[in-house]
Structures are given as structure tokens and as C-alpha cells.
Amino acid sequence: MNLETSVEQLPPHQILLVDDEKHIRLAAAQTLELAGYEVVCADSAEKALTLLDRDWPGVVVSDINMPGIDGLELMQRIITIDNDLPVILITGHGDISMAVSAMRDGAYDFIEKPFSSELLNDVVRRAAEKRRLTLENRALRKALEAQGGIGPRIIGNSPRIQQLRAMIQHIADTPADILIQAETGSGKDLVARYIHEHSNRREKNFVAINCGAVPEHLIESELFGHERGAFTDAKSRRIGKFEHANGGTLFLDEIESMPLSLQVKLLRVLEERAIERLGSNELIPLDIRVVAATKVDLKELSEQGGYREDLYYRLNVVSLEIPPLRERREDIPMLFQHFALIASAQYQKEVPQLSAENIRALVAHHWPGNVRELRNIAERYVLLGPAYQFEVGAAGEHVTTAQMTLPEQVEQFEKLVLEEELSRNSGSLKLTQEKLGLPRKTLYDKMKKYGLDKKDYK
């Protein structure tokens, strides 16, 4: 490349080298290019400032002593553009105290002349990694904001999560009952609330009950209510969950735990859309949607005699499956950031930036506790800071990429890179192809392999 040619659009991993002495610019630029960076040179701070904006994905290396705007003033102006853009200052021997003071004012680091190629590359490498992490965290926050809306949010861009959101939007305003199937910790309650908040029932009550947490002798009264004197301790009328949810949504979690004796009564309520309080003969009509959730295969359970088959088919009008976290690993960084931001607001602490190693460890973990486990780790990370070692589970098992085979790690990393670049370029295949240095056919083949569609990133 022509080192003296300015460019209108700077690609990622660039170094903006600012020095009024041509031979120093050329020597430093050659050192950095040999290390794999793309270098743009400017012979003045004025020219350098025209190339920068808040989203510029690079590092600035500038001499301090220059005519006009010097390196210190350039740094202050860059801070007003983006306080997180790393500025490395090059200083002569007599400027050391000045450079140290500049670091207190926001400079990333300084290098004293004459400097070795190794020193320049090391400082720039660390600054470039810091910049990359800053922009990745901003991109995650932006992606979270883009998925905003009323009520709870289903976070993620993986194909199965996109399909889940699309299905919910399709059936949200219908009166059909819904069965949610998912492993423990996958977010069944959140999905049920999301359905309610995105339906025409959102102004009415959302009522939740865990069928496995209520003693068997109390659950019928909890669901249907009772009249005064219906049984020994019934000293006053009680409105049950069904009646309280009238006009809205009733969420029955762990539906597999409902006693068989009560399942026939639930079936009748679902078919007749009416209840009778215990101790009453009066039918109370209901306008209600029931969302049930289970962590087991209800069909298999019914075949074994542990669940009524007719109730299973009545509940299974619309079935939604929440994928476990290990099957949508590309959503993990965004989910982690989401939970970290919540913890940050709750505990009044800053969110430490995730290193590339930490992100790889999170993506590689098997996540037996699913989203609930990820949220716990995000909260601990905010509370304990970068020193936290991402230990999970009761036994303190470390998250590690060793839990994936090498081909799985390579494919996962490749998919994440493609998604990140497509998102950064708003789905533009031309820009993505150029930034990743891929032939057009290769990019198409890889997108097809990972089920990526440019429309999802616009």
C-alpha cells in the first residue's frame, strides 16, 4: 500500500501513524505491516483527525513533538471523539515526564525513542486487543438494544431462537393453549411471559404457578379457589389462579408434576373454559390462555402411565421448544453481556471487559445449568471483576475449550467471526468478503454451511 495515501474508510485492525518526520513514519509503518497490521500514515495531527470517528476500529500512534497541533493536543481531541480509543505516544528522552503525565490524562502508553521493533509491536498488540474488546462490547450492547421491546426479551440471533421468536409472533394473539418443552434453566418462565406481553392479553394478569412446588393437598384449591367452609381450614372465600388469570394468561410450570387425580379436572377446564370453586356448584366462565411447561417428554411419560395421554394431546395444540444453551453457543456472548448489564445496574458496579480467552471459554462450556447458570456466572463476574476465573458447578469445574473437539472449536470460532462481521457490515456481503479476505464463493459456501442469511443482519 502507499503509506502516504489517506483513505476514506479504514478497515479493522488498523494503525494510524502520525509523525511529521517521513523516515520515522516509513520505518515504523514497515515494522507494523510486517507484524500483520494495516497502516495509514498522516504527517500532521490535522490530517489524522479527519480519519477518526467513534467507531474507528484501530489504534493511534503519534509523536509528541509536531508543528501545529502536537501529540498531546491530538490525544485530548481524540478523547473527545472516543474516550476509549487507545493513543500511544512516541517521545524523545526529554519528554518522559510529559508522557507520564499524558498517561494520567488518558494516553494508553508511551514509547521512548529510539525504540525496538519488538517494543513497538508489543505495545500496539495490547492496545489493538483493548480496542477490539471495546468495540465488541459496544456491538453486544447495540445488539441487545435492537432486540428491545415491551416486557421480557428473548435474547439471541441463532437460527433456532429466531425461529422461536417468529413462531411466537405468529401465534401470540390466537387463543390456542401452548406447551413449552425445555431443559431446566433454559428460560421457560421468560418465554411464557414473552408470549403474554406480546399478545392482545398483555393488559390482563399473567399468573404463574409451579405445579411441583405446591403440596398435593393444596394444589386444587390454589388452581380453582374455594368457598368458605369448603373444607376444615377454609375460613373465607379464595380466588384461585385460573380465576385470577381470567382475561389473561395462566402459566403452569412443571406440568408433569401435577397429580393424576387433578389432571382429569384440568382437562375438563381446558375443554369447557369454565371452573367451579371448591364447595360451589356455580360455573365461572373463563377467557384464558394456558401456557404449560415441562422439562420431560410428556408423550413418553404418558405412554409409561405417568401422565394422562388425553391431557397431553389437549395441551400440545402448539408446541414450543427452547433449545439448550449448548445448542446455540453463538448467543452466549450477547446473553452474558445482557446479564452483566443487569448485574451492573443492580450492584452499582462497572462491567469489566471480557477478554478473547474468556469469551472462548464461555462458548466452549457445556452449560448443564443452561441460561440460569450463565446468569449466575455473569453476576459473579461483575461482583468479583476480571480476577474471577469462570469456575462453574458445585465442584468448581473450570470452563475450557477442552470440552469441544478441535474441529468443533474451529467451526464455532469461524461461525462467530462470520456473524460478527456480517453484523458489523449490516449484512453487506461485499464488505464482509473484503474485510475477511474471502473469495465470494467461499463466503457463500460458509454462510450456507452455518445457516446464515444476510437479511438477518440488516
Rosetta blueprint (number, residue, H / E / L):
1 M L
2 N L
3 L L
4 E L
5 T L
6 S L
7 V L
8 E L
9 Q L
10 L L
11 P L
12 P L
13 H L
14 Q E
15 I E
16 L E
17 L E
18 V E
19 D L
20 D L
21 E L
22 K H
23 H H
24 I H
25 R H
26 L H
27 A H
28 A H
29 A H
30 Q H
31 T H
32 L H
33 E H
34 L H
35 A L
36 G L
37 Y L
38 E E
39 V E
40 V E
41 C E
42 A E
43 D L
44 S L
45 A H
46 E H
47 K H
48 A H
49 L H
50 T L
51 L L
52 L L
53 D L
54 R L
55 D L
56 W L
57 P L
58 G E
59 V E
60 V E
61 V E
62 S E
63 D E
64 I L
65 N L
66 M L
67 P L
68 G L
69 I L
70 D L
71 G H
72 L H
73 E H
74 L H
75 M H
76 Q H
77 R H
78 I H
79 I H
80 T H
81 I H
82 D L
83 N L
84 D L
85 L L
86 P L
87 V E
88 I E
89 L E
90 I E
91 T E
92 G L
93 H H
94 G H
95 D H
96 I H
97 S H
98 M H
99 A H
100 V H
101 S H
102 A H
103 M H
104 R H
105 D L
106 G L
107 A L
108 Y L
109 D E
110 F E
111 I E
112 E E
113 K L
114 P L
115 F L
116 S L
117 S H
118 E H
119 L H
120 L H
121 N H
122 D H
123 V H
124 V H
125 R H
126 R H
127 A H
128 A H
129 E H
130 K H
131 R H
132 R H
133 L H
134 T H
135 L H
136 E H
137 N H
138 R H
139 A H
140 L H
141 R H
142 K H
143 A H
144 L H
145 E H
146 A H
147 Q L
148 G L
149 G L
150 I L
151 G L
152 P L
153 R L
154 I L
155 I L
156 G L
157 N L
158 S L
159 P H
160 R H
161 I H
162 Q H
163 Q H
164 L H
165 R H
166 A H
167 M H
168 I H
169 Q H
170 H H
171 I H
172 A L
173 D L
174 T L
175 P L
176 A L
177 D L
178 I E
179 L E
180 I E
181 Q E
182 A L
183 E L
184 T L
185 G L
186 S L
187 G L
188 K H
189 D H
190 L H
191 V H
192 A H
193 R H
194 Y H
195 I H
196 H H
197 E H
198 H L
199 S L
200 N L
201 R L
202 R L
203 E L
204 K L
205 N L
206 F E
207 V E
208 A E
209 I E
210 N E
211 C L
212 G L
213 A L
214 V L
215 P L
216 E H
217 H H
218 L H
219 I H
220 E H
221 S H
222 E H
223 L H
224 F H
225 G L
226 H E
227 E L
228 R L
229 G L
230 A L
231 F L
232 T L
233 D L
234 A L
235 K L
236 S L
237 R L
238 R E
239 I L
240 G L
241 K H
242 F H
243 E H
244 H H
245 A L
246 N L
247 G L
248 G L
249 T E
250 L E
251 F E
252 L E
253 D E
254 E L
255 I H
256 E H
257 S H
258 M L
259 P L
260 L H
261 S H
262 L H
263 Q H
264 V H
265 K H
266 L H
267 L H
268 R H
269 V H
270 L H
271 E H
272 E H
273 R L
274 A E
275 I E
276 E L
277 R L
278 L E
279 G L
280 S L
281 N L
282 E L
283 L L
284 I E
285 P E
286 L L
287 D L
288 I L
289 R E
290 V E
291 V E
292 A E
293 A E
294 T E
295 K L
296 V L
297 D L
298 L H
299 K H
300 E H
301 L H
302 S H
303 E H
304 Q L
305 G L
306 G L
307 Y L
308 R L
309 E H
310 D H
311 L H
312 Y H
313 Y H
314 R H
315 L H
316 N L
317 V L
318 V E
319 S E
320 L E
321 E E
322 I L
323 P L
324 P L
325 L H
326 R H
327 E H
328 R L
329 R H
330 E H
331 D H
332 I H
333 P H
334 M H
335 L H
336 F H
337 Q H
338 H H
339 F H
340 A H
341 L H
342 I H
343 A H
344 S H
345 A H
346 Q H
347 Y H
348 Q L
349 K L
350 E L
351 V L
352 P L
353 Q L
354 L L
355 S L
356 A H
357 E H
358 N H
359 I H
360 R H
361 A H
362 L H
363 V H
364 A H
365 H L
366 H L
367 W L
368 P L
369 G L
370 N H
371 V H
372 R H
373 E H
374 L H
375 R H
376 N H
377 I H
378 A H
379 E H
380 R H
381 Y H
382 V H
383 L H
384 L H
385 G H
386 P H
387 A H
388 Y L
389 Q L
390 F L
391 E E
392 V E
393 G L
394 A L
395 A L
396 G L
397 E E
398 H E
399 V L
400 T L
401 T H
402 A H
403 Q H
404 M L
405 T L
406 L H
407 P H
408 E H
409 Q H
410 V H
411 E H
412 Q H
413 F H
414 E H
415 K H
416 L H
417 V H
418 L H
419 E H
420 E H
421 E H
422 L H
423 S H
424 R H
425 N L
426 S L
427 G L
428 S L
429 L H
430 K H
431 L H
432 T H
433 Q H
434 E H
435 K H
436 L H
437 G L
438 L L
439 P L
440 R H
441 K H
442 T H
443 L H
444 Y H
445 D H
446 K H
447 M H
448 K H
449 K H
450 Y L
451 G L
452 L L
453 D L
454 K H
455 K H
456 D H
457 Y H
458 K L
